[in-house]
Amino acid sequence: MSLKWDYVVGTVNLSMPGYIEKAFETYLDERPKRSQHAPHAWTAPSYGSKVQLTPPADNSEQLDAGGLTRIQQIIGTLLFYGHAINSTLLVALGTLSAAQFKGTAAAQAITQLLNYCATHPDATIRFIASNMHLHIHTNTSYLSEIRARSRAGGYFFLSDKPKKLPPKPHNTPPPLNGAIHVHSSIMRSVLSSATEAETGALFHNAKDAAPFRITLLELGHPQGPTLIQTDDACALGIINDTVKQRRSKTMDMRFIGSRTASPKTNTSSIGAKAATTSPTSSPSIIPRLTIATCARGIWSTYTDQLLCKGVLNLPRNHFRVTLRSRPQTSRIA
């Protein structure tokens, strides 16, 4: 890795020059004739459509042993580079890892990824001097992966401490900095709504934040509540326990049957005496959030009022989830 310091401006550039070029000597037979600016294929959204189906499964033949080994080697080589420098590769690498046993689609995807790396061979992350306070942006891609899975994403960076808590969406956001960690994973469960996916991504990113908080404290950088910013207001309410119950009054209209006779209508019904009906309140459709611990870090949807059967056991004041008013761009050059 190469570190280029600028002590006057207060920046440092992190890069790995020549890494991609060396990888191409092994995995790329010829350079692409056209530039490729997208690391993976994407499905164009159909705005206004009531039903949008997930991508169909790839039914092509499986790769042979040699083809599978080649894809695994490419994924391993680029995965190190993606975690260290160029996080834009992580989504494509995750998708390839989940479907690497297929033939045609995997070959096309790996070719597009290599062409993207050839077009942008030397990425650079710029870090700016800050107060070393941890911030996280979290988001979700709903039903975008095979087998109707969703993807969790998180952008971890160090910036200035918040001046006032709790922060408001219209407040000036802290200066964006280079990423010290990027979370990109395919969630195992098939989720029933985008809000469930956003809530799951919040959990995954909070779990990833724990070792970073400990490290920063050991290095002598006091941490207040770590700000996790989301753009889903409903997930924000679930996590912060501020969701208001919606109460609806319903009437039990089942006629068990009491013998009645009316001179005006001349109608009757036969049966046992009817139970007295009274208004009832429906329970809240959103369970109260509880964070618990267990042996394995596998999270599932709401079960017995548990959002997660995972490994997050930190005091509530360690994290504060807030609403993000607008997206921010990355500083990856």
TORBAMI-149066 format. One record per residue (C-alpha): residue number from 1; chain; z, y, x. Coordinates in steps of 0.001 Angstrom, whole numbers, always signed. Layout:
- i,ch,w,v,u
- NUM,A,Z,Y,X
...
This chain:
- i,ch,w,v,u
- 1,A,+0,+0,+0
- 2,A,-727,+3546,+1091
- 3,A,+1669,+6440,+473
- 4,A,+298,+9960,+849
- 5,A,+3089,+12570,+736
- 6,A,+2811,+16280,-26
- 7,A,+6274,+17740,+555
- 8,A,+5158,+21301,-251
- 9,A,+3912,+20511,-3760
- 10,A,+6384,+17667,-4248
- 11,A,+3987,+14770,-4905
- 12,A,+3194,+11341,-3501
- 13,A,+32,+9302,-4147
- 14,A,+284,+5514,-4247
- 15,A,-2856,+3435,-3714
- 16,A,-4189,+204,-2202
- 17,A,-7493,+1176,-569
- 18,A,-9880,-1684,+104
- 19,A,-8040,-4246,-2060
- 20,A,-10780,-4527,-4692
- 21,A,-13526,-4489,-2072
- 22,A,-11941,-7444,-323
- 23,A,-11578,-9322,-3613
- 24,A,-15266,-8807,-4388
- 25,A,-16237,-10599,-1206
- 26,A,-14829,-13753,-2784
- 27,A,-15415,-13400,-6524
- 28,A,-18394,-11090,-7115
- 29,A,-21881,-12335,-6205
- 30,A,-23684,-9038,-6833
- 31,A,-22713,-5507,-7755
- 32,A,-23362,-4349,-11334
- 33,A,-26533,-2330,-11831
- 34,A,-24907,-187,-14519
- 35,A,-21485,+1454,-14516
- 36,A,-18796,-197,-16636
- 37,A,-16035,+2110,-17886
- 38,A,-14250,-313,-20241
- 39,A,-12151,-3163,-18780
- 40,A,-12544,-5327,-21895
- 41,A,-14528,-5569,-25117
- 42,A,-13193,-3905,-28242
- 43,A,-13750,-4058,-31990
- 44,A,-14804,-804,-33609
- 45,A,-12404,+145,-36459
- 46,A,-13805,+314,-39984
- 47,A,-12176,+3416,-41416
- 48,A,-11641,+3316,-45171
- 49,A,-11995,-447,-45383
- 50,A,-9260,-2118,-47429
- 51,A,-9471,-5429,-45574
- 52,A,-10114,-5746,-41833
- 53,A,-10059,-9290,-40490
- 54,A,-8816,-10314,-37069
- 55,A,-11417,-11427,-34492
- 56,A,-12553,-15037,-35037
- 57,A,-11484,-17701,-32577
- 58,A,-13816,-18684,-29770
- 59,A,-15229,-22125,-30565
- 60,A,-17289,-22510,-27384
- 61,A,-16804,-25423,-25036
- 62,A,-13901,-25489,-22636
- 63,A,-14370,-24606,-18997
- 64,A,-14607,-27346,-16439
- 65,A,-11998,-27648,-13693
- 66,A,-13942,-25473,-11250
- 67,A,-14560,-22677,-13768
- 68,A,-10931,-22688,-14892
- 69,A,-9683,-22501,-11299
- 70,A,-11976,-19548,-10580
- 71,A,-10711,-17593,-13591
- 72,A,-7107,-18335,-12667
- 73,A,-7704,-17081,-9120
- 74,A,-9317,-13864,-10364
- 75,A,-6487,-13268,-12849
- 76,A,-3880,-13781,-10122
- 77,A,-5644,-11428,-7706
- 78,A,-6119,-8653,-10240
- 79,A,-2713,-9128,-11874
- 80,A,-938,-8093,-8671
- 81,A,-3189,-5054,-8379
- 82,A,-2696,-4217,-12079
- 83,A,+1105,-4279,-11889
- 84,A,+1196,-2372,-8613
- 85,A,-1495,+284,-9125
- 86,A,-4040,+82,-11948
- 87,A,-2279,-713,-15224
- 88,A,-5531,-314,-17198
- 89,A,-6328,-3937,-16228
- 90,A,-3276,-5475,-17896
- 91,A,-4600,-5756,-21466
- 92,A,-7778,-7523,-20353
- 93,A,-5833,-9832,-18034
- 94,A,-3382,-10738,-20804
- 95,A,-6177,-11581,-23211
- 96,A,-7938,-13683,-20578
- 97,A,-4731,-15561,-19785
- 98,A,-4250,-16412,-23468
- 99,A,-7789,-17782,-23839
- 100,A,-8783,-18905,-20361
- 101,A,-9751,-22426,-21466
- 102,A,-12784,-21199,-23415
- 103,A,-16202,-21004,-21844
- 104,A,-18662,-18351,-23013
- 105,A,-16201,-15665,-24092
- 106,A,-14037,-16071,-20975
- 107,A,-17063,-15846,-18673
- 108,A,-18292,-12676,-20379
- 109,A,-14820,-11114,-20329
- 110,A,-14230,-11837,-16641
- 111,A,-17667,-10425,-15770
- 112,A,-16956,-7193,-17655
- 113,A,-13566,-6873,-15970
- 114,A,-15060,-7345,-12499
- 115,A,-17806,-4820,-13271
- 116,A,-15122,-2339,-14364
- 117,A,-13255,-2857,-11091
- 118,A,-16494,-2390,-9153
- 119,A,-17099,+919,-10954
- 120,A,-13526,+2108,-10303
- 121,A,-12438,+309,-7111
- 122,A,-9677,+2617,-5842
- 123,A,-7116,+3760,-8408
- 124,A,-4309,+6137,-7435
- 125,A,-951,+6836,-9067
- 126,A,+537,+10271,-8483
- 127,A,+4311,+10685,-8690
- 128,A,+5774,+14179,-9103
- 129,A,+9276,+15190,-7991
- 130,A,+11683,+15077,-10965
- 131,A,+15324,+14578,-11948
- 132,A,+14758,+10787,-11962
- 133,A,+15656,+10345,-15629
- 134,A,+14069,+7317,-17291
- 135,A,+11718,+7879,-20250
- 136,A,+9687,+5315,-22207
- 137,A,+6693,+5602,-24526
- 138,A,+6242,+2539,-26736
- 139,A,+3361,+1510,-28969
- 140,A,+1750,-1520,-30593
- 141,A,-1723,-2870,-31189
- 142,A,-1443,-4699,-34523
- 143,A,-3380,-7968,-35128
- 144,A,-5687,-7254,-32205
- 145,A,-5323,-10560,-30349
- 146,A,-6429,-14108,-31101
- 147,A,-4539,-16135,-33721
- 148,A,-3523,-12872,-35485
- 149,A,-1123,-11827,-32725
- 150,A,-97,-8270,-31884
- 151,A,+321,-6582,-28521
- 152,A,+3352,-4613,-27338
- 153,A,+2890,-1792,-24849
- 154,A,+5244,+517,-22994
- 155,A,+4866,+3301,-20419
- 156,A,+7913,+3860,-18169
- 157,A,+8173,+7052,-16117
- 158,A,+10769,+9270,-14449
- 159,A,+11032,+12908,-15501
- 160,A,+13487,+15691,-16355
- 161,A,+16659,+15077,-18315
- 162,A,+16600,+16100,-21988
- 163,A,+18247,+19480,-22512
- 164,A,+19506,+18701,-25994
- 165,A,+20242,+15506,-27891
- 166,A,+18996,+14274,-30212
- 167,A,+15489,+15505,-29382
- 168,A,+13146,+16630,-32147
- 169,A,+9444,+15669,-32454
- 170,A,+8383,+19307,-32110
- 171,A,+10390,+19851,-28915
- 172,A,+8482,+20319,-25673
- 173,A,+8070,+16820,-24191
- 174,A,+9254,+16165,-20633
- 175,A,+6565,+16416,-17941
- 176,A,+4575,+13195,-17782
- 177,A,+4783,+11352,-14477
- 178,A,+3190,+8343,-12826
- 179,A,+4235,+5000,-14292
- 180,A,+6963,+3037,-12526
- 181,A,+6369,+157,-14958
- 182,A,+3895,-658,-17729
- 183,A,+4756,-3294,-20326
- 184,A,+1824,-5211,-21814
- 185,A,+2418,-8467,-23641
- 186,A,+1164,-10492,-26607
- 187,A,+3985,-11116,-29081
- 188,A,+4368,-14736,-30122
- 189,A,+5167,-14210,-33785
- 190,A,+2564,-13392,-36418
- 191,A,+3958,-10196,-37900
- 192,A,+3568,-9147,-41512
- 193,A,+3266,-5387,-40964
- 194,A,+2570,-2777,-38321
- 195,A,+6172,-1578,-38629
- 196,A,+7466,-5022,-37681
- 197,A,+5185,-4973,-34645
- 198,A,+6401,-1481,-33655
- 199,A,+10024,-2619,-33988
- 200,A,+9333,-5674,-31840
- 201,A,+7698,-3507,-29168
- 202,A,+10793,-1275,-29152
- 203,A,+12922,-4323,-28411
- 204,A,+10677,-5556,-25600
- 205,A,+10646,-2157,-23918
- 206,A,+14407,-1705,-24282
- 207,A,+14887,-5103,-22640
- 208,A,+12613,-4091,-19747
- 209,A,+14493,-795,-19329
- 210,A,+17856,-2416,-18565
- 211,A,+17211,-3311,-14865
- 212,A,+15620,+92,-14234
- 213,A,+18731,+1841,-15552
- 214,A,+20966,-267,-13322
- 215,A,+18802,+419,-10259
- 216,A,+18753,+4173,-10863
- 217,A,+22527,+4226,-11249
- 218,A,+22969,+2266,-8011
- 219,A,+20725,+4793,-6231
- 220,A,+22973,+7628,-7376
- 221,A,+20909,+9055,-10242
- 222,A,+23170,+9421,-13335
- 223,A,+21435,+8389,-16539
- 224,A,+22122,+9700,-20000
- 225,A,+20667,+7884,-23007
- 226,A,+17222,+6556,-22138
- 227,A,+14678,+8135,-24472
- 228,A,+12274,+5640,-26056
- 229,A,+9560,+7502,-27944
- 230,A,+7608,+5891,-30793
- 231,A,+5024,+7178,-33257
- 232,A,+6188,+4985,-36171
- 233,A,+8727,+6786,-38376
- 234,A,+9746,+3614,-40246
- 235,A,+10459,+1663,-37039
- 236,A,+12425,+4678,-35817
- 237,A,+14609,+4533,-38929
- 238,A,+15193,+787,-38573
- 239,A,+16270,+1041,-34934
- 240,A,+18467,+4116,-35406
- 241,A,+19903,+2745,-38682
- 242,A,+18864,+5823,-40651
- 243,A,+16691,+4112,-43267
- 244,A,+17741,+5087,-46781
- 245,A,+17819,+2337,-49371
- 246,A,+15391,+2648,-52217
- 247,A,+17176,+1851,-55448
- 248,A,+15254,+898,-58571
- 249,A,+16837,+160,-61930
- 250,A,+15433,-2934,-63623
- 251,A,+16216,-4530,-66989
- 252,A,+16489,-8259,-67553
- 253,A,+14055,-8771,-70446
- 254,A,+14277,-12562,-70709
- 255,A,+15015,-13612,-74349
- 256,A,+17270,-16630,-74125
- 257,A,+17379,-16434,-77895
- 258,A,+20026,-15480,-80445
- 259,A,+19552,-16131,-84147
- 260,A,+18609,-12850,-85701
- 261,A,+17246,-11826,-89033
- 262,A,+15945,-8446,-89987
- 263,A,+15124,-7455,-93555
- 264,A,+12583,-4993,-92260
- 265,A,+10647,-7287,-89957
- 266,A,+11566,-10654,-91474
- 267,A,+11505,-12309,-88013
- 268,A,+13954,-14683,-86392
- 269,A,+14528,-16567,-83148
- 270,A,+16405,-19796,-82622
- 271,A,+18573,-20607,-79637
- 272,A,+21850,-19946,-77880
- 273,A,+23434,-16532,-77948
- 274,A,+21653,-14208,-75542
- 275,A,+23407,-12926,-72452
- 276,A,+24156,-9236,-72351
- 277,A,+21590,-7353,-70313
- 278,A,+22565,-4542,-67960
- 279,A,+20799,-2423,-65324
- 280,A,+20834,-3875,-61859
- 281,A,+19995,-2420,-58438
- 282,A,+17555,-4218,-56180
- 283,A,+18775,-4865,-52620
- 284,A,+17353,-2984,-49682
- 285,A,+14046,-4437,-48491
- 286,A,+14887,-3509,-44883
- 287,A,+17833,-5397,-43327
- 288,A,+20322,-3670,-41085
- 289,A,+19416,-3915,-37406
- 290,A,+21660,-6052,-35263
- 291,A,+21101,-6732,-31569
- 292,A,+22576,-9988,-30302
- 293,A,+22469,-12266,-27286
- 294,A,+21356,-15837,-26803
- 295,A,+20164,-18138,-24059
- 296,A,+16405,-17591,-24373
- 297,A,+14482,-14328,-24551
- 298,A,+12347,-15248,-27566
- 299,A,+12402,-12766,-30412
- 300,A,+11527,-13539,-33975
- 301,A,+11205,-11615,-37181
- 302,A,+14187,-10723,-39324
- 303,A,+16441,-13753,-39777
- 304,A,+20049,-13507,-40927
- 305,A,+19967,-9776,-40220
- 306,A,+18992,-10354,-36603
- 307,A,+15987,-8510,-35286
- 308,A,+16080,-10425,-32057
- 309,A,+17303,-13730,-30741
- 310,A,+16886,-12230,-27303
- 311,A,+18870,-10955,-24365
- 312,A,+19730,-7307,-25004
- 313,A,+23476,-6727,-24895
- 314,A,+23950,-3047,-24057
- 315,A,+26027,-343,-25754
- 316,A,+24138,+1657,-28364
- 317,A,+24497,+4892,-26427
- 318,A,+22391,+3512,-23576
- 319,A,+19195,+4069,-25581
- 320,A,+18013,+6714,-28001
- 321,A,+14791,+6206,-29930
- 322,A,+12952,+9334,-30990
- 323,A,+9696,+10126,-32760
- 324,A,+6723,+11125,-30638
- 325,A,+4683,+13893,-32219
- 326,A,+1496,+13507,-30174
- 327,A,+30,+11085,-27623
- 328,A,+114,+11906,-23944
- 329,A,-2420,+10861,-21333
- 330,A,-1703,+8883,-18211
- 331,A,-1789,+10319,-14711
- 332,A,-3676,+7345,-13281
- 333,A,-6715,+8772,-11478
